[in-house]
Amino acid sequence: MLIYHHNTRHVSLLLACVSRFFCLRRTPRFAGEMCGRTACTLAPDEVSRACSYRNRRGERRHPGWREGDADKYRPSYNKSPQSMSPVLLSHRHFDKNAPVDECILASMRWGLVPSWFKENDPSKMQYSTSNCRSENILQKKSYKLCFATKETLLKGQRCVILADGFYEWRRQEKEKQPFFIYFPQTLRSCEEKQDPANDATEPEKTSNEWTGWRLLTMAGLFDCWTPPSGGETLYTYSVITVNASPNLHSIHDRMPAVLAGEEEVRRWLDFGEVKSVDALKLLQSQDILTYHPVSLLVNNSRNNSPECLQPVDLNQKKVPKQTASSKVMMSWLTSGSSKRKESEAWNSQEERDKTDTPNKSTGALQQWLQEANKKPRTQ
């Protein structure tokens, strides 16, 4: 009996520590957990171009995809936990001979599954691990105890989650209003992409230069888990969160730890040069994001169409709000490169009908917009 009591107490303590570290709740989404939905609409080759980086020598590079991972990723307007997302990380994590400052793209499952998890089905995790608080990572009772066998941060398992932006809900009296939050965009970039001449002339010059949507770069931690009974290794991640910046605090009190520029991304990923304690100093609340309200359509993770991103006027929800940021966004949505058109091969009618798999793409942006011109849009 004493042994049983002793073990039960330690199990309870372990679960409490996990809960504190990951800001976990058994309650449904919208009960306080933040950053539970993102959008990433770029095709795999566009993701590579959009997240070019500079190595330690200042040389610009375009990361390639880990073998087979480009096929696992599907663009989506409404990504939820357990879906596959594009993640940028050091190539050294997969190849011990690769330079530590060389980056690679991988498809990882949202919601960290620790390497010590003993079940054969990761969906049996009792708690959601989609987010983790930056201020708790190095606390002994919330991090080192829970991940003593695989100290994710201390082993340099840092990554950058890529997305067009993320959704957050502001509490109101009768309902929660969703917002789409993202980096401010430049109209010039979207106008250049709309020019047909960009795809028709000098393809070699433009193929390596990205002038489209600026991807949001969120700091995260990843781990690799193999089923105890054997099988394919699963790579998963958690988005690190910080206190919300002043301009976002009216929506939610937390936000993803956003890495604002190339140097911050480089230092976060370069675990060989930047130690864990110094890397954590990069995770600060910054007033660098913009946002606009969107339709309640995004509340259901099965809804996966560009209407999820479309700005709305809160006073007249059936009329899109034409602000400067929303004009830039719609300009980008209505563009569409030849590469993106090729990605439409993924979107068979059968895939579009599978509403029970929200992580699959329901269509490229260009395809939807062409269809939208033929029929009224719904909010």
C-alpha positions as CSV (number, residue, x, y, z in Angstrom):
1,M,0.0,0.0,0.0
2,L,2.9,2.3,0.9
3,I,4.5,1.6,-2.5
4,Y,1.3,2.3,-4.3
5,H,0.7,5.6,-2.5
6,H,4.3,6.6,-3.2
7,N,4.0,5.9,-7.0
8,T,0.6,7.5,-7.2
9,R,1.9,10.7,-5.6
10,H,4.8,10.9,-8.1
11,V,2.6,10.2,-11.1
12,S,0.3,13.0,-9.9
13,L,3.3,15.3,-9.5
14,L,4.6,14.4,-13.0
15,L,1.2,15.2,-14.6
16,A,1.0,18.5,-12.7
17,C,4.4,19.4,-14.0
18,V,3.5,18.5,-17.6
19,S,0.3,20.5,-17.3
20,R,2.1,23.6,-16.0
21,F,4.8,23.4,-18.7
22,F,2.5,23.1,-21.6
23,C,-0.3,25.4,-20.4
24,L,-2.5,22.3,-20.6
25,R,-6.2,21.9,-20.1
26,R,-8.6,19.0,-20.5
27,T,-11.2,21.5,-21.6
28,P,-12.0,22.1,-25.3
29,R,-10.3,24.7,-27.5
30,F,-11.2,28.4,-26.7
31,A,-11.1,27.7,-23.0
32,G,-7.8,29.6,-22.6
33,E,-5.3,27.8,-24.7
34,M,-3.8,30.1,-27.3
35,C,-2.4,29.6,-30.7
36,G,-4.5,26.6,-31.5
37,R,-5.0,27.3,-35.1
38,T,-2.7,28.5,-38.0
39,A,-2.8,28.8,-41.8
40,C,0.0,27.9,-44.2
41,T,-1.2,28.1,-47.8
42,L,2.1,28.0,-49.8
43,A,3.1,25.0,-51.9
44,P,6.2,23.1,-50.8
45,D,8.6,24.8,-53.2
46,E,7.2,28.2,-52.3
47,V,7.8,27.5,-48.6
48,S,11.5,26.8,-49.4
49,R,11.8,30.1,-51.3
50,A,9.9,32.1,-48.7
51,C,12.2,31.0,-45.8
52,S,15.6,31.6,-47.3
53,Y,18.2,32.2,-44.6
54,R,21.8,33.3,-44.1
55,N,24.4,31.1,-42.6
56,R,27.2,32.2,-40.3
57,R,29.2,33.5,-43.2
58,G,26.3,35.6,-44.4
59,E,25.6,33.5,-47.4
60,R,22.0,33.2,-48.6
61,R,20.6,29.7,-48.8
62,H,17.3,28.1,-49.7
63,P,16.6,25.1,-47.4
64,G,15.7,21.9,-49.1
65,W,13.0,19.5,-47.8
66,R,14.0,16.4,-45.9
67,E,13.5,13.4,-48.1
68,G,9.8,12.5,-48.4
69,D,8.6,15.3,-46.1
70,A,7.4,17.6,-48.9
71,D,4.8,15.0,-49.8
72,K,3.6,14.9,-46.1
73,Y,2.8,18.6,-46.0
74,R,-0.4,20.0,-47.4
75,P,-1.2,23.7,-47.6
76,S,-4.2,24.6,-45.4
77,Y,-6.2,27.7,-44.5
78,N,-7.1,26.2,-41.1
79,K,-4.5,24.0,-39.5
80,S,-5.2,22.5,-36.1
81,P,-3.1,20.5,-33.7
82,Q,-2.1,17.0,-34.9
83,S,-1.8,18.3,-38.5
84,M,1.5,18.4,-40.3
85,S,3.2,21.7,-40.6
86,P,6.4,23.0,-42.3
87,V,9.2,23.4,-39.7
88,L,12.7,24.9,-40.2
89,L,15.6,23.4,-38.2
90,S,19.3,22.6,-38.4
91,H,20.2,19.9,-40.8
92,R,22.6,18.5,-38.1
93,H,19.6,17.0,-36.4
94,F,19.2,14.5,-39.3
95,D,22.8,14.3,-40.5
96,K,25.6,14.4,-38.0
97,N,28.1,15.5,-40.8
98,A,26.0,18.5,-41.9
99,P,27.1,22.0,-40.8
100,V,25.1,23.1,-37.7
101,D,24.2,26.4,-39.5
102,E,22.7,24.6,-42.5
103,C,18.9,24.5,-42.4
104,I,16.4,22.0,-43.7
105,L,12.6,21.9,-44.0
106,A,10.7,19.0,-42.4
107,S,7.0,18.1,-41.9
108,M,6.2,17.7,-38.3
109,R,3.1,16.9,-36.4
110,W,1.7,19.7,-34.2
111,G,1.6,18.7,-30.5
112,L,4.9,17.4,-29.0
113,V,5.0,13.7,-28.2
114,P,8.0,13.2,-25.8
115,S,10.4,10.5,-26.7
116,W,9.6,8.7,-23.4
117,F,5.9,8.3,-24.2
118,K,5.1,4.6,-23.7
119,E,1.9,4.1,-25.6
120,N,1.9,2.9,-29.2
121,D,-0.7,5.5,-30.3
122,P,0.3,9.2,-29.8
123,S,-3.4,10.2,-29.8
124,K,-3.6,8.6,-26.4
125,M,-1.7,11.5,-24.9
126,Q,-3.9,12.8,-22.0
127,Y,-3.0,16.4,-22.5
128,S,-2.5,18.7,-25.4
129,T,1.1,19.8,-26.0
130,S,0.6,22.2,-28.8
131,N,2.0,25.2,-26.8
132,C,4.6,25.6,-24.0
133,R,5.3,28.7,-21.9
134,S,8.8,30.2,-22.4
135,E,9.0,31.2,-18.7
136,N,8.6,27.6,-17.5
137,I,11.0,25.8,-19.8
138,L,14.1,25.8,-17.6
139,Q,12.3,25.6,-14.2
140,K,13.2,22.3,-12.5
141,K,9.7,21.4,-11.5
142,S,8.2,22.0,-14.9
143,Y,10.8,21.0,-17.4
144,K,13.8,19.0,-16.2
145,L,11.6,16.6,-14.2
146,C,9.2,15.9,-17.0
147,F,11.8,15.6,-19.7
148,A,14.8,14.3,-17.8
149,T,15.5,11.6,-20.4
150,K,15.3,13.9,-23.4
151,E,16.0,17.5,-22.4
152,T,14.6,18.9,-25.6
153,L,15.8,22.5,-25.2
154,L,19.2,21.6,-23.6
155,K,20.0,19.2,-26.4
156,G,19.4,22.0,-29.0
157,Q,16.2,20.6,-30.4
158,R,15.0,24.1,-31.4
159,C,12.9,24.7,-34.5
160,V,11.0,27.4,-36.3
161,I,7.4,26.8,-37.2
162,L,6.3,28.5,-40.5
163,A,2.9,29.9,-41.2
164,D,1.1,32.6,-43.1
165,G,-0.2,33.6,-39.6
166,F,-2.3,32.3,-36.7
167,Y,-5.8,32.7,-35.5
168,E,-6.8,33.9,-32.1
169,W,-10.2,34.4,-30.5
170,R,-11.2,37.5,-28.4
171,R,-13.7,36.8,-25.7
172,Q,-17.0,38.6,-26.0
173,E,-20.3,38.4,-24.2
174,K,-22.2,36.1,-26.5
175,E,-19.5,34.7,-28.8
176,K,-15.8,34.7,-29.4
177,Q,-14.6,36.8,-32.4
178,P,-11.7,35.2,-34.4
179,F,-8.8,37.3,-35.7
180,F,-6.0,36.4,-38.2
181,I,-2.6,37.6,-37.0
182,Y,0.5,37.9,-39.2
183,F,3.6,40.0,-40.1
184,P,2.8,43.3,-41.9
185,Q,3.1,42.8,-45.6
186,T,4.3,45.2,-48.3
187,L,2.0,45.9,-51.2
188,R,5.0,46.1,-53.6
189,S,5.8,42.4,-53.1
190,C,2.3,41.3,-54.0
191,E,2.1,43.5,-57.0
192,E,5.3,42.1,-58.4
193,K,4.0,38.6,-58.0
194,Q,0.8,39.5,-59.8
195,D,2.7,40.6,-62.9
196,P,2.5,37.7,-65.4
197,A,5.8,38.7,-66.8
198,N,7.5,37.5,-63.6
199,D,6.5,33.9,-64.5
200,A,7.0,34.3,-68.3
201,T,10.5,35.9,-68.4
202,E,13.8,35.3,-66.7
203,P,12.6,32.2,-64.8
204,E,16.0,31.4,-63.5
205,K,16.4,34.8,-61.9
206,T,13.0,34.9,-60.3
207,S,12.8,31.3,-59.2
208,N,15.2,31.9,-56.3
209,E,13.8,35.3,-55.3
210,W,10.7,35.5,-53.1
211,T,8.5,38.5,-53.3
212,G,5.3,37.0,-52.0
213,W,3.7,36.6,-48.6
214,R,6.1,37.0,-45.6
215,L,5.8,33.9,-43.5
216,L,5.4,34.1,-39.7
217,T,8.4,32.5,-37.9
218,M,7.5,31.1,-34.5
219,A,10.0,29.6,-32.1
220,G,9.3,26.0,-31.1
221,L,10.8,22.8,-29.6
222,F,10.6,19.4,-31.2
223,D,11.2,15.8,-30.3
224,C,11.2,12.5,-32.0
225,W,9.2,9.5,-30.8
226,T,9.2,5.9,-31.9
227,P,6.4,3.5,-31.0
228,P,7.5,1.1,-28.3
229,S,6.4,-1.8,-30.5
230,G,8.5,-0.4,-33.4
231,G,7.6,1.5,-36.4
232,E,8.3,4.9,-38.1
233,T,9.7,7.7,-36.0
234,L,7.4,10.6,-35.6
235,Y,8.7,14.1,-35.3
236,T,6.5,16.5,-33.4
237,Y,6.7,20.1,-32.1
238,S,5.3,22.6,-29.6
239,V,4.9,26.3,-30.2
240,I,6.6,28.4,-27.5
241,T,4.4,31.2,-26.1
242,V,5.2,34.5,-24.3
243,N,3.0,37.3,-22.8
244,A,1.0,39.1,-25.5
245,S,2.4,42.3,-26.9
246,P,0.5,45.5,-26.1
247,N,-1.3,45.7,-29.4
248,L,-2.5,42.0,-29.1
249,H,-3.4,42.0,-25.4
250,S,-7.0,43.0,-26.1
251,I,-7.4,39.7,-28.0
252,H,-5.5,37.3,-25.8
253,D,-3.0,37.5,-23.0
254,R,-0.5,35.1,-24.7
255,M,1.1,35.0,-28.2
256,P,3.6,32.8,-30.0
257,A,7.2,33.7,-29.5
258,V,7.8,35.3,-32.8
259,L,11.4,35.6,-34.3
260,A,11.3,39.0,-36.0
261,G,14.2,38.7,-38.5
262,E,16.7,36.5,-40.2
263,E,19.3,37.0,-37.5
264,E,16.9,35.9,-34.7
265,V,15.9,32.9,-36.7
266,R,19.6,32.0,-37.4
267,R,20.6,32.3,-33.7
268,W,17.5,30.3,-32.5
269,L,18.4,27.4,-34.8
270,D,22.2,27.5,-34.4
271,F,22.4,25.4,-31.3
272,G,26.2,24.9,-31.9
273,E,26.9,28.6,-31.5
274,V,24.0,29.8,-29.3
275,K,23.5,28.1,-26.0
276,S,20.0,27.4,-24.6
277,V,20.1,30.2,-22.0
278,D,21.1,32.8,-24.6
279,A,18.6,31.4,-27.1
280,L,15.8,32.0,-24.6
281,K,16.6,35.7,-24.5
282,L,15.4,35.9,-28.1
283,L,11.9,35.1,-27.0
284,Q,10.4,38.4,-26.2
285,S,7.0,40.1,-26.7
286,Q,7.3,42.5,-29.6
287,D,4.8,44.9,-31.2
288,I,5.5,43.6,-34.7
289,L,2.4,41.9,-35.8
290,T,-0.8,43.1,-37.4
291,Y,-4.3,41.5,-37.6
292,H,-7.8,41.7,-38.9
293,P,-11.1,40.1,-37.9
294,V,-12.3,37.1,-39.9
295,S,-15.4,35.1,-40.3
296,L,-16.7,32.7,-37.6
297,L,-16.2,30.0,-40.4
298,V,-12.8,29.4,-39.0
299,N,-14.2,28.2,-35.6
300,N,-14.8,24.8,-37.2
301,S,-11.4,23.2,-38.0
302,R,-13.1,21.2,-40.8
303,N,-13.7,24.4,-42.7
304,N,-10.6,24.8,-44.9
305,S,-11.0,27.5,-47.6
306,P,-9.6,31.0,-48.2
307,E,-12.8,32.4,-46.7
308,C,-11.2,31.6,-43.3
309,L,-8.7,34.3,-44.0
310,Q,-10.9,36.9,-45.6
311,P,-11.2,40.1,-43.6
312,V,-14.6,41.1,-42.4
313,D,-16.1,44.3,-41.1
314,L,-17.3,43.6,-37.5
315,N,-20.2,46.1,-38.0
316,Q,-21.2,44.5,-41.3
317,K,-19.9,41.0,-41.4
318,K,-21.2,40.3,-44.9
319,V,-19.0,43.0,-46.4
320,P,-15.2,42.5,-46.4
321,K,-13.3,45.2,-44.6
322,Q,-11.0,47.0,-47.1
323,T,-8.1,48.1,-44.8
324,A,-4.5,48.6,-46.1
325,S,-3.5,45.2,-44.6
326,S,-6.5,43.4,-46.0
327,K,-5.9,44.8,-49.5
328,V,-2.3,43.5,-49.4
329,M,-3.7,40.1,-48.3
330,M,-6.3,39.9,-51.0
331,S,-3.7,41.0,-53.5
332,W,-1.6,38.0,-52.5
333,L,-4.5,35.7,-52.5
334,T,-5.5,36.7,-56.1
335,S,-1.9,36.3,-57.4
336,G,-0.7,32.7,-57.8
337,S,2.4,31.5,-59.4
338,S,2.8,28.7,-62.0
339,K,4.3,26.6,-59.2
340,R,1.2,27.0,-57.1
341,K,-1.0,26.0,-60.0
342,E,1.0,22.8,-60.3
343,S,0.2,22.1,-56.6
344,E,-3.4,21.9,-57.5
345,A,-2.7,18.3,-58.6
346,W,-3.0,17.5,-54.9
347,N,-6.6,18.7,-54.7
348,S,-8.7,16.0,-56.2
349,Q,-12.4,16.1,-55.7
350,E,-12.1,13.1,-53.4
351,E,-9.7,15.0,-51.1
352,R,-12.0,18.0,-51.0
353,D,-14.9,15.8,-49.9
354,K,-12.9,14.4,-46.9
355,T,-14.1,16.9,-44.4
356,D,-13.0,14.6,-41.5
357,T,-9.3,15.2,-42.4
358,P,-8.8,18.9,-41.9
359,N,-5.0,18.6,-42.3
360,K,-5.4,17.9,-46.1
361,S,-5.5,20.8,-48.5
362,T,-8.9,21.6,-50.0
363,G,-7.5,23.5,-52.9
364,A,-4.9,26.0,-54.0
365,L,-5.7,29.7,-53.5
366,Q,-5.9,30.5,-57.2
367,Q,-8.4,27.7,-57.9
368,W,-10.7,28.9,-55.1
369,L,-10.6,32.5,-56.2
370,Q,-11.4,31.5,-59.8
371,E,-14.4,29.6,-58.5
372,A,-15.3,32.5,-56.1
373,N,-15.8,34.8,-59.1
374,K,-18.6,32.5,-60.3
375,K,-20.6,32.3,-57.2
376,P,-21.3,34.5,-54.1
377,R,-19.0,34.2,-51.1
378,T,-20.5,33.2,-47.8
379,Q,-19.4,34.5,-44.4
